[in-house]
Amino acid sequence: MNRTQRPLFCAIFIALSFGIAFRSHSETIFLKDGKVQNAIEIRRDGAFIFLKIANSEGGASETLVPLNQVERIEFPESVALAEARQLWRAGDAKGVLEKTATAAISQRVYMDVQGNQWVDVMRLRLPAIALEPGPEAFADLQKDWTPTGDQDLDIAFRLLVASRTDPAGAQLARKALAKPGAASLAAGLSWLDLGEAALKASQWKEAVRYFLSVEVFLPNQRLLQPKALLGAVRGFLGSGERTKAAALVEELKADYPSTPEVRLAMELLR
Amino acid sequence: MAIPGGSRKRVRRFLMSDSPSLNAVIPHPRSKGRWVGASLALLAGIALHTATCGGLLFAQAPAASSAQAPEVYSKAMAAFAGGDFVGALVGLREMLTLGGDGAGMESVHFSIAAAEFNLGDMVRAGGAFERYIKLYPAGTKLAEAQNALAQCYASVGSRDKAVTLFAEIARKGGAGKAGALLSQGALLREMGKLGPAAEVLQALVADGLQSPEAVQGALLLGSVEAERGARDAALKILDTLQGRLLNIVDNPLQLNALAFDVGDSFLHAGEFKKALTAYAMVRRIEELAQLQQRRIQSLIRKMESNIAAAKADSSKVAELSNANVRLRAQVESAKTAMENALGSKGNLAALRARQASAYQSIGRYEEAALLFESMLDTQDPVIREEALLNLGSLHVRTGLVEEAVKSMQSYLSEFPKGRSADTALFILGSQQLQANALEPAAASLTRLLKEFPKSSHAELGMFLLGNAQFSLSLFKEATGNYQKYLKQSPNGEYAQEADYRAALARFFLGEYQPALDAFEAYVKTHPEGLFAPDASYRIAACYQAAGKSAVVAERCAAWEAKYGDHPVAGDVLALHGDALNALERKEEAVVVYRRASLCGASDEVVQYAVFEANKILQALGRWEVAAEMFREFLAAKPDHPANVSAMYWVARATARAGKSEEAKAFLSGKIRQFISDRQRDAVEQLLSQLAQLCAKAPRPGSADAPGGGAPSSGYDARANLSKYLDLGDVAKTSLVKARVWFAEAELARLLRKTEESASALERICNEVPPGELGASLLAQCGDRLLALGKGERAAEFYKELQRTFPKSELLDYVYNGLGQIALEAGNGAEALRFFVDAVDKVGAASKLKEVTLGQGKALFLLGKIDEAKAILEQVASTREWRGECTAEAVFLLGKVQLGKGDLAGAVQYFQRVFVAYQRYDKFVAQAYIQAAECFEKMSEPEKAAAHYRELASKPRLASLPEVALARKRLNLVAGEAP
């Protein structure tokens, strides 16, 4: 072992003495005076939070805590949110929208409390809303939206609003956002829209470039992938490159088998 | 640290093999991991300091025999706490000499070992820890001491002892188990014992990633698994660490390093899609910084919370203060990590290069190109250079010639002395050659050979330069390069082709004897060579050049017997036909030409053969055979560019065979077939021919004559044309109507009914929008309107022709027409541009005369007298153009001389106009006036008057304004009544 590796062991000492506890089932409320409360359930009422705390007799009692005394709340990952993450991986925008609905409502209440999962929920939900453009989900989102502080999400939201209220401005924004190598959600959504426009104009090569940019530069935006791959399939077919289209259809089938884009792509190929 | 030193070597190996040039370009992600170690070095002291200060020392002060002991001890520990480990050691050793004992001395022994450890003297530290363990086998710091001792062992090279000790600590369980397992795993991995390392680390993570050690262990395990080939297991670990777990990774940069490792291992193993999956987990530096920022904020909040708690409960002050010391250290460490992360942008280029490599390997070139393009979005010249080169190579691979050329031009413009400049020049030259940009190709390849004569591309570059020069008809230069290439690489990949091309170059230079020798040598050396059929054909052609037709015929027959339907068969048959023709074996020649016309590979050969056969058949009066030949040709080559000519010849030959009605019927059928198709501009040619046939009355006695031989005095050409223009159920669109009117105009013209003809053409101009007409009618209508002085309206037709038929052969009408309009408007520069474009861009096949004269006029208008003179002299001296344009050119030459002040010279030109070109009234009249004016200026009023008088006396010119002018001047000069 050499000198450079010695500090590793020392770091472990620290971590050992520090001790990290992971909770998974109930909310943990950290108060500003250093106290910690574990609640079975919490609810908010204006500037107060009601904590339902289990007692030693097997029952529960309710405690009221002023919000200004709460340092942060650690929320457990709900089953629905965990499922939403799985659906996200599978590229299922509709499923993500459904599974995050409850979490969005519950987390919206705690948006001003440290530790809330609003940003996590929005990371899943915002692209889903962009891809499944039901007017209700978007209207809900617009009504409740407050900037998340996550620049990527906030820009994507503004782009979504602009695409409904100021199409020309949105188009300008898309072109500015969709630069080679960009890695924001807004860039991904822009590429999809620009790709669709290119397809309509029979600009196949351009369309392919837009759609494949989503795959290349935003591989972790799983919800965007099926649409991007389908768009690229259409672009390749338009330019007569059937083999390339077929390869992408295979990828779509392998990675996002349960999405509607698979069926559409296979029909196109036929 | 969970970063394997060995895999750096592996990554480099990969880069060396896949893309040597990237090796120096891309910083290894691992190099960014070093900072973790650097930042944690600080913690070594803090860790042990807190372990001692925060432990039992103050609670269990050593029971000393000396009264000095507490003071010595306190000073020593204060020095320790201040980081003065040497000072601490002095005090602690003094404590030993003071002869203290009891449980409290345990702290002294432990602190001595800790101070040595912190000073980095691992031998002494190891000894001190051994002493402590021996003295206090059940000591309160036993676990820490054992752990530190194991580290000392590892540091001084006693790795096996270290591994054994870590294993012992782990076996004991308790708080130190996870740390010991992690250390043991790391050490085993460093020792190259990947299997045992994996086993230990698997035990560490078996219960889930519930502790920082387990997370650290998982990172290390991922790396070990990747290194030992268990790539899927590594990928699974990497995947597990994504999402929420990312928040508990101490330093997310380590996760990036693992993603690189796993990706690289897949890439190296040829599992490209999995490599891409792993690379997709590499987070952007900005994202990691954001994560770290959140982590720092969380740590700070915890510290604030501790302070609040300590204020509320004073009994916890010591405990919470110690906790905050650790938290502060963690914050500092996280901040350093973040700052270093933000300074390490190079990772992105490394990632992109790897992703591009993976995409390329699975044939996904579009994605690879996007990645390389994105790498150009940097100011780093090293990355830009490699990205441009890779992008160019990729475009070559995908056949995107234009893009490849652009990339290489950008490369050479940015990095003219770049380390791959020779490669860039080679790619540029070869791609320009492919794009048929011959001169730029030759320039690029010449530069390659001049600037990089020792480049590995020089040899092939020489051959390609030969090819470029060959295509530029620089046959001597090409031959030179082929010979140089052959000298350097007599058995090179392209030696055979260079050999053949060198012979061919001589052939094209007209050096038939050396060419013949070279071709024969080639055929002898490569009897089954790729170019043997062509070389054999060229041998026959050499004999043809020597006039040895019999040998040619013999060679061609032999060639056909050997190579049959080889692609050059058409050429050989055409040559065979030529030889037979020369040998006066006309009938045989026709047969061979006809075969050539059907099997020729190029349009030129086909056209040549069929029209050579036609010439013989005409000479032989075999019109029916000619008609049959062209019908056969039309059936065999329905899309051949010579089809219109073939149709013409079918009709003509049929008519000449005395079957003019059959000829008209044939034309009528073809016209009906194509008349609604705007793109078929040949229809107008067929309509002209039909009008021509209809204009002539059937000869008395011919089969077509009405009444079977009755006199044709009552022949009605218009009715005859109408009969054959009965289009049946063809929709009468504007285009169809226009084309019928055009046929009527043609007929009227042939019947010398000029007014009627003009009126029919004007009807098209007035009634059919330009957007409905085909190219031919657009051109003719434009010209008609121009002749009528309706320049603006004419321009609409010309512009429609240019817009809708950008490849039409009639585009010279457009350039000429627009040029004449500009000239008329006095815009010489614009006119000149149009006239020059007419020649340069479209060859001015139909309008060469007009645009050349136009150039002269435009130059004259621009005051470029000498240039105008040269052009006008060219027009005036071109025999084929003799006519009105000659008259105008000579007249303008007179004006040129006038402009130069050479009045006598000008007069000569003006006199030449009215003497030699009397048919062209406009110029004759103007020439008289100009000549007379010259004489006036030369103070020769008599001669001037004579010219005015002569002009005024010509009744044919009486209506021209110049005549009235002449009479007025005559009155002034000679006092004669106007």
Interface residues (C-beta under 8 A of the other chain):
Chain A: M1 N2 R3 T4 Q5 R6 P7 L8 F9 C10 A11 I12 F13 I14 A15 L16 S17 F18 I20 F22 F30 K32 D33 G34 K35 E71 R72 E77 R85 Q114 D120 K179 P180 G181 A183 V208 R209 L212 S213 E215 V216 F217 P219 N220 K244 A247
Chain B: M1 R34 G37 L40 A41 L43 A44 I46 A47 L48 T50 A51 G120 E144 N147 A148 A150 Q151 Y153 A154 S155 R159 A162 A175 G176 A178 G179 L182 S183 A186 L187 E190 Q210 S211 P212 E213 Q216 G243 R244 I248 D250 L276 Y279 A280 M281 R284 R301 E304 S305 N306 A308 A309 A310 A312 D313 L320 A323 R326 A329 Q330 L348 R352 Q355 Y359 G363 R364 E366 E367 L370 L371 E373 S374 M375 L376 D377
